[in-house]
Amino acid sequence: MSLASVDPLPSEAEAAPARAAPGLPRPALALLSGVLLVLAVAPFVLVFVISFGQNEDGAAWHWALVLENYQRFFVGLDYPDTFSTLYLERLWNSFLYSVLGALIAVALAFPFAYALTRRSRATQTLWLVLLLSALSLSEVFVVMGWDILLSNKSGLPMVFRETGLTQWLKDVGAFPILREWGLATPRNVRFKPSVFATLVSLTYIVWPYAVILLYAPLSRLDRSQIEAARTMGAGPFTVVRTVVVPAVRLPLIGATLLLFVYLLGVLVSVTVFAAPPEHTLTVSIADAVRGSALNAPFGAAQSVVLLVVASVFLLASLWLTRRAEATR
Amino acid sequence: MTARGLGSLWMAFCGLVLIGPIAVVSAAALNGGRTMAFPPEDPTLARFGDFFLHEPVWVRALSHSVTIAVGSALIATLIAWPVAYQLWRRESALSRALASLAALPFALPPIVFGVGLGFLWAFTGALGSVWAGVLSHAMLFAALPLTTISIGLQAIDRAHLEAAATMGASEATAFRTIVLPQTLPYTLSGFLFALILSFNEFVVIFFVSAASYATVTLQIFNSLRNGFTPTMAVAAILFIVVSLVVFGLIGRFGNLPRLMGADDSR
């Protein structure tokens, strides 16, 4: 509020408090708060509370305040007799897949997004339509596509065999390495199930998202700095390295964090492309709550762990965005 | 090769990889048998008839998908409007808190929200009802119209509002004559974003439908163990075409670069 608007006619503001407070009337605000508390907050509260509940035989459970579900998650049910890290491994897998997928997607999306912002407005709109369509495409369809592309009979392995690439790989001695990585059978290359196939699918899912996230900061970039660097004789790659990347450093990190959180929730790619030892927390949550395991409190406890990890990274991303906006 | 040429080459390559899986799935819909062979064996268009007309599983699933997408997008927009308006009119702790709450479900992993909604609907006895699915998606995607409407509201010249107030217009009148018309394209964009994402979503619906009904994407997810079939590939074609048409319309009649955060002044 400026100084000039403080002094004159303070009595008028007191006389008409309703006009001094624009926006929704109180009952509407109360209703809105109620709706949001029930629909947006209550589910998370229930997950948290039920994670301390106790499972009964036959898919039932009752309210309780036990740490048994968390014990099972972190050290195993029979601790201290035995020590099980099964679910910690699941969490580690979630973390690893998400970190790698996010990093690869951002690395591949950055040059694309930069090139996109330098095209005409009409070209940008066309690409954005395609990107948004790919972005919103359900994970089941993405997995369906890569399932065919990586299948032994009609996908890349067939192409490898038919073009003689398989034979060439055998001739140059690269085959034993591929077999060691689980990417080949004695006869041909094989991509499913593998960490590679999972990562391809994960990267594909978040790549359009990465472009969209980087598109805004890159298109708001101060063009005069780039022009100045160019005039002084810097090549286009030097400009990207010394001007563009430092300018969007925070959005780059922020985008990686957001994609990481997004990938934590991915379910189908891992179910279809990863071997069971490489499954993630989302798979066992689905299994516990709606699948064969039927242990809702344990599913809730796993959800809480996932939620905590996601929240930490989400807050970090928010903090970075704030800082980026403050320094702009 | 110039840097711009390299840029174009990279964009073309990315475009190809982006379209690759979609193109392969689309071709797989032509298969005569039950396998997803590529190139398609024994090509036929019969799977389209199966999906849209003959197989009750898919016809029912599609009608659930449409009901939930349209219903939830409408309710998401209705939830988002007052939140965005309050935040714009009055920058207070309460309005900021409401906006954060409305955006929360979209920001966190959907599987956790789905598990929680499953509990919520189980307690209220609505688990497995279609309207619970509609409300679940509405809350999940309210963040999208919230964002687009906020962008639209920021574009309104506040001098117009002050002029209206000076001339004696009430807040309701100003809303009807100035705010609503100017933000209509943004409201529509937000509605369509929510619609498309709901159409494609299945994790939350998996938890709240409790196996009593299925949407198209959930039906595919449920059949994962038996493998994909060409009829499911028909669904993929339908879904990608709907997305392209809707986003194409937003791009044609709205301002996609601005919605995605590009600065108009440069």
HADDOCK unambig.tbl for C-alpha pairs under 7 A between the chains (distance, minus, plus):
assign (segid A and resid 22 and name CA) (segid B and resid 89 and name CA) 6.09 0.50 0.50
assign (segid A and resid 22 and name CA) (segid B and resid 90 and name CA) 6.51 0.50 0.50
assign (segid A and resid 23 and name CA) (segid B and resid 86 and name CA) 5.33 0.50 0.50
assign (segid A and resid 23 and name CA) (segid B and resid 89 and name CA) 5.35 0.50 0.50
assign (segid A and resid 23 and name CA) (segid B and resid 90 and name CA) 6.24 0.50 0.50
assign (segid A and resid 24 and name CA) (segid B and resid 86 and name CA) 6.28 0.50 0.50
assign (segid A and resid 33 and name CA) (segid B and resid 98 and name CA) 6.85 0.50 0.50
assign (segid A and resid 36 and name CA) (segid B and resid 101 and name CA) 6.68 0.50 0.50
assign (segid A and resid 36 and name CA) (segid B and resid 102 and name CA) 6.51 0.50 0.50
assign (segid A and resid 39 and name CA) (segid B and resid 139 and name CA) 6.41 0.50 0.50
assign (segid A and resid 40 and name CA) (segid B and resid 101 and name CA) 6.47 0.50 0.50
assign (segid A and resid 40 and name CA) (segid B and resid 102 and name CA) 6.69 0.50 0.50
assign (segid A and resid 40 and name CA) (segid B and resid 105 and name CA) 6.25 0.50 0.50
assign (segid A and resid 40 and name CA) (segid B and resid 139 and name CA) 6.49 0.50 0.50
assign (segid A and resid 43 and name CA) (segid B and resid 113 and name CA) 6.35 0.50 0.50
assign (segid A and resid 43 and name CA) (segid B and resid 116 and name CA) 3.93 0.50 0.50
assign (segid A and resid 43 and name CA) (segid B and resid 117 and name CA) 5.07 0.50 0.50
assign (segid A and resid 43 and name CA) (segid B and resid 120 and name CA) 5.96 0.50 0.50
assign (segid A and resid 44 and name CA) (segid B and resid 113 and name CA) 6.53 0.50 0.50
assign (segid A and resid 44 and name CA) (segid B and resid 116 and name CA) 5.56 0.50 0.50
assign (segid A and resid 46 and name CA) (segid B and resid 116 and name CA) 5.94 0.50 0.50
assign (segid A and resid 46 and name CA) (segid B and resid 119 and name CA) 6.79 0.50 0.50
assign (segid A and resid 47 and name CA) (segid B and resid 116 and name CA) 5.14 0.50 0.50
assign (segid A and resid 112 and name CA) (segid B and resid 10 and name CA) 6.74 0.50 0.50
assign (segid A and resid 112 and name CA) (segid B and resid 11 and name CA) 5.76 0.50 0.50
assign (segid A and resid 115 and name CA) (segid B and resid 7 and name CA) 5.41 0.50 0.50
assign (segid A and resid 125 and name CA) (segid B and resid 251 and name CA) 6.02 0.50 0.50
assign (segid A and resid 125 and name CA) (segid B and resid 256 and name CA) 6.20 0.50 0.50
assign (segid A and resid 125 and name CA) (segid B and resid 257 and name CA) 6.42 0.50 0.50
assign (segid A and resid 129 and name CA) (segid B and resid 244 and name CA) 6.59 0.50 0.50
assign (segid A and resid 129 and name CA) (segid B and resid 247 and name CA) 5.31 0.50 0.50
assign (segid A and resid 129 and name CA) (segid B and resid 248 and name CA) 5.72 0.50 0.50
assign (segid A and resid 129 and name CA) (segid B and resid 251 and name CA) 6.66 0.50 0.50
assign (segid A and resid 130 and name CA) (segid B and resid 244 and name CA) 6.85 0.50 0.50
assign (segid A and resid 133 and name CA) (segid B and resid 240 and name CA) 6.68 0.50 0.50
assign (segid A and resid 133 and name CA) (segid B and resid 243 and name CA) 5.11 0.50 0.50
assign (segid A and resid 133 and name CA) (segid B and resid 244 and name CA) 5.66 0.50 0.50
assign (segid A and resid 133 and name CA) (segid B and resid 247 and name CA) 6.93 0.50 0.50
assign (segid A and resid 136 and name CA) (segid B and resid 196 and name CA) 6.88 0.50 0.50
assign (segid A and resid 136 and name CA) (segid B and resid 197 and name CA) 5.70 0.50 0.50
assign (segid A and resid 136 and name CA) (segid B and resid 200 and name CA) 6.84 0.50 0.50
assign (segid A and resid 137 and name CA) (segid B and resid 200 and name CA) 6.21 0.50 0.50
assign (segid A and resid 137 and name CA) (segid B and resid 240 and name CA) 6.74 0.50 0.50
assign (segid A and resid 138 and name CA) (segid B and resid 200 and name CA) 4.68 0.50 0.50
assign (segid A and resid 138 and name CA) (segid B and resid 201 and name CA) 6.22 0.50 0.50
assign (segid A and resid 140 and name CA) (segid B and resid 217 and name CA) 6.76 0.50 0.50
assign (segid A and resid 140 and name CA) (segid B and resid 221 and name CA) 6.54 0.50 0.50
assign (segid A and resid 141 and name CA) (segid B and resid 236 and name CA) 5.98 0.50 0.50
assign (segid A and resid 142 and name CA) (segid B and resid 21 and name CA) 6.79 0.50 0.50
assign (segid A and resid 144 and name CA) (segid B and resid 25 and name CA) 6.87 0.50 0.50
assign (segid A and resid 144 and name CA) (segid B and resid 228 and name CA) 6.97 0.50 0.50
assign (segid A and resid 145 and name CA) (segid B and resid 21 and name CA) 4.14 0.50 0.50
assign (segid A and resid 145 and name CA) (segid B and resid 22 and name CA) 6.04 0.50 0.50
assign (segid A and resid 145 and name CA) (segid B and resid 24 and name CA) 6.18 0.50 0.50
assign (segid A and resid 145 and name CA) (segid B and resid 25 and name CA) 5.24 0.50 0.50
assign (segid A and resid 146 and name CA) (segid B and resid 21 and name CA) 5.78 0.50 0.50
assign (segid A and resid 148 and name CA) (segid B and resid 36 and name CA) 6.99 0.50 0.50
assign (segid A and resid 149 and name CA) (segid B and resid 21 and name CA) 6.84 0.50 0.50
assign (segid A and resid 154 and name CA) (segid B and resid 37 and name CA) 6.05 0.50 0.50
assign (segid A and resid 154 and name CA) (segid B and resid 38 and name CA) 5.25 0.50 0.50
assign (segid A and resid 212 and name CA) (segid B and resid 260 and name CA) 6.85 0.50 0.50
assign (segid A and resid 216 and name CA) (segid B and resid 260 and name CA) 6.33 0.50 0.50
assign (segid A and resid 216 and name CA) (segid B and resid 261 and name CA) 4.56 0.50 0.50
assign (segid A and resid 216 and name CA) (segid B and resid 262 and name CA) 4.96 0.50 0.50
assign (segid A and resid 219 and name CA) (segid B and resid 262 and name CA) 5.41 0.50 0.50
assign (segid A and resid 219 and name CA) (segid B and resid 263 and name CA) 6.74 0.50 0.50
assign (segid A and resid 220 and name CA) (segid B and resid 262 and name CA) 6.16 0.50 0.50
assign (segid A and resid 220 and name CA) (segid B and resid 263 and name CA) 5.64 0.50 0.50
assign (segid A and resid 236 and name CA) (segid B and resid 3 and name CA) 6.46 0.50 0.50
assign (segid A and resid 261 and name CA) (segid B and resid 109 and name CA) 6.85 0.50 0.50
assign (segid A and resid 262 and name CA) (segid B and resid 109 and name CA) 6.30 0.50 0.50
assign (segid A and resid 264 and name CA) (segid B and resid 109 and name CA) 6.61 0.50 0.50
assign (segid A and resid 265 and name CA) (segid B and resid 109 and name CA) 4.72 0.50 0.50
assign (segid A and resid 265 and name CA) (segid B and resid 110 and name CA) 6.29 0.50 0.50
assign (segid A and resid 265 and name CA) (segid B and resid 111 and name CA) 6.07 0.50 0.50
assign (segid A and resid 290 and name CA) (segid B and resid 207 and name CA) 6.98 0.50 0.50
assign (segid A and resid 303 and name CA) (segid B and resid 112 and name CA) 5.45 0.50 0.50
assign (segid A and resid 307 and name CA) (segid B and resid 112 and name CA) 6.97 0.50 0.50
assign (segid A and resid 310 and name CA) (segid B and resid 108 and name CA) 6.68 0.50 0.50
